[in-house]
Amino acid sequence: MFDEILAEEYPKQITLENSAEVTIRLLSSGDTDALYQFFQSISRDDRMFLRDNVRDKSVIEGWCRNMDLEHVIPVLALVGDKIVAEISLHLERHGWKSHIGKLRLVVHKDFRRQGLAVEMVKEVIEIALHTGSLEQLNAECMVDTQQGAIRMLELLGFIQRAILPGQVKDIEGRTHDLTLLSYELRDQEFHAID
């Protein structure tokens, strides 16, 4: 049933503040090359905090080949046939954190400050509400150097829950603080609109 809901929702079109027309849709098995190219276009600074080595094409191939919407729901933003953002909702279907979803977002630098990140987070909130099992969303890897992203999430209703000093090491081996933000899901619209 959840697959049917997702199939009804996507693809969809949005217009950014710079008038760019963007298609929002789920990742498909045929997106390997486009997703790999997207991650190659991400700056080293932005890649420093990603959990996976997105420079390794086999990682991207694995994501596209082994999609399991019961555990990860990946959503893309495209301008034409070029991916400009990717967000994913990570689910634990069993255990003590099964009521919490985790989101991960990457937006190409050329498409920041155009409202795209906000739209992508809203998509994941909407998907999370449709799961019927999630009560909270967490954004876990918002480190001390990503204050703009933290402010954007707070404007959408995320609450800063903790700052854990020295919890993250980037690919250069430097230590950073980890900021944990969470969003309480409700059967309503977004907190920022209330």
N, C-alpha and C positions, 0 to 999 in steps of 0.2 A: 504494500500500500504506500509506503514512504517513497519508493521508486516512482510510483505513479504521480505523487504530489510533485516531485522534482521534475518529472517529465512535463507536467502541466505548466510549471513556473518558467522553464527555460526553453529556448533562449529568450532574452528580453533586451530591449534597446533603452539606453539612457543618453542624455546630452550633457556634457560637462560644461563648466563655467566658461571654458575657452571655445565653446561651440563644437567640440569634437564629438562625433557620433561613436558610441561605444556599444559593443555587443557583450552582454554578460551571459555566460553559459557554463555548464559543467565541463570539466576536463574529459577528453575522450581518448581512447587508445591510439588514435591517429595524430595526437598532438605532440608526440615526442620531439620532433625536430623544432617546432615552433617554441615549445617550452624550453628546450635546451638553448635556443638562440636568445630567448628572453633572459635566462639566467646568465648567459655570457655577457649580456649588455648591462648587467647590474655592476655597480662599482665595487671595488675591493672593500671599501669601507662598509658598504651595505651587506656584502657577503660575510663579513667578519663574524656576524652573530647568527647566521643560519645554522641549523642543527645538522644539515647534511652537506656533503661536498657536491654542490650543484655544478661544479666544473667537470665532474665525472659524468659523461653521457650515460653510462650504465645505471647510475642512480635515477636519472630522469626516465630512462627506458623501463626500469623497474616500477616506478610510480605509474606510468601509463599502462604497462602490461598487467600489473597486479592490483588494479583498482578494486576496492571493496568499500562500497558506500555505507556499510554497517560500521566501519571504523574511521574512515577519512572521507570527507566530502570536499573535493577540490573544485573551486570556482575560478574561472578565468574572466578577464576583461580584455577585449580585443578591439583594436582600431584597424579596420580592414581585416587582413589575415595575420596581423602582428599582435602578439600578446603584450599587454602593457601593465598588467597586474595579475597577481595570483593570491588567493586567500584560501585557506583550508580550515575546516572544522574537524577536529580530532576527537573521537569518541571512545570511551571505555565502556563496553557493553555490560561488563560484569565487575563486581568488586565495590570497594568503598568509595571510589570516585566516579561511579557510573552515572551520577547525576550532574557531573561537571563536564562541559566541553571546553576544549582549548582551541584558540584561534591563532593562526599564523598568517601574516600578511606581508607581501612584498609589492611595492609599487615602483615602476620605473621613474627615475628622477625627472624626466620630461613631463610626467603626468601628475606630479605632486602639486598641491595647492590649487587643484581644479575641482575638488569635490569627489574625486574617484575613490580615495581611501574611505571616506565617509560612506559612500554608496556600497562599497564592498563589505564593510563591517555590518551595515544594515542588512545586506543579503544574508550574512551568516547568522545574524540575530533572527531573521525570519525563518531560516532553515532550522535553527535550534528550537524555535517555538513549535515547528511542525514535527519534530521528533517525538514529542509527547513525553519524553523521559528526562530531558535536561531541565535543571533548575537554575543553573549558573553557567556563565561563560568566563573563562580566564584568559587573559593575555599575559603570558609568563615572561617573555624575554625582552621586555622593554627596559633596556639598561640605561644607565645614567647619561649616556650620550644621545639619547633619543627623546629629548624633552618635547619636541613637536608632536611626535606620535602619542606620547603620554597625554598631552593636552587635548588632542583630537579625541582620544578614547574617553577622557573625562567629560568632554562636551556631549558625547553620546550616552553618558550615564554610567560609564565604568567608574569604579571607586578604587582608589589606591589602597590596597590592603596591607602591604608590607614593602619595606626596602631591606634587602638582604645584602649587607656589605661584602664585597669580594667574592660573590657567588658565580660569576661568569668569567671565563677566560676566552678572549678572542683568538683568531688564528695567528696572531702575532705573539700570543702568550701573555698579553697584558690582562690584568684583572679589573673587572668592573662590577659595580653594584647591580643587583637584579631587583627590578621593581615589579611587583605582582599587582595586577589590576583585575577586578572582577565585575561582572554585570549580572544582576539578578533578573532572571527571565520571568515575565508575567504574561498572562494571556491578554495583553493589550499592546498598544503601539509603543514606540521607543520613549524612554525616559526624557530625552531632550525635547520631545514635542509636548510632554505633559504640561 
